[in-house]
Amino acid sequence: MVVTHQPSPINYPPLDGSLFLPELLQFNAQHNPDITYFVYDRPDSDSLVSISHLDFYQACLRAAQEIRPDRAGADGEMVALIANSDTLLYQT
């Protein structure tokens, strides 16, 4: 017997400019949590690793918490990170 995974249908966010990047990530985490966002090779293996919209959003929240714990500091303050990383780490 073959078992297949049927992902949920994709719910597209409004593309009228009403959502900025953080809101787009949140929208997809809420409305498309099991839809794949990234796929990459597992190191030293022939298998692939899939990261869903929900996984990616949660990783972004963790990164934001590390950069600005409990939203400390002034709102609107600019933060820049310079890093040499792969696409997945760069996007997070």
C-alpha positions, 0 to 999 in steps of 0.5 A: 500500500502506498501512502501519499501526503495531500497538502492543504490547498494554498491560501494566498495572501493579499498582494495589494501591498497591505502586508509587509514581510513580517505580516506575510510570514505570519499569514502563511504560518497561520493559513499555510502551516504545512506547505513547504517553504524550503527544501535542502539536502541533508548533509552526508545523506541522500535525503531531503529536509523540508521546512514548512511555512510554520517552521520558518515563521517560528525560526524567525520569531526565535531569531528576533527574540535573540536580537531584541529580547522582549522587544527591548529598546526603541521601536523603529530602531534599525538592526543590521546583520552581516553574515556569510551564510547559505540561503536558508540561514540568510532568509531566517 
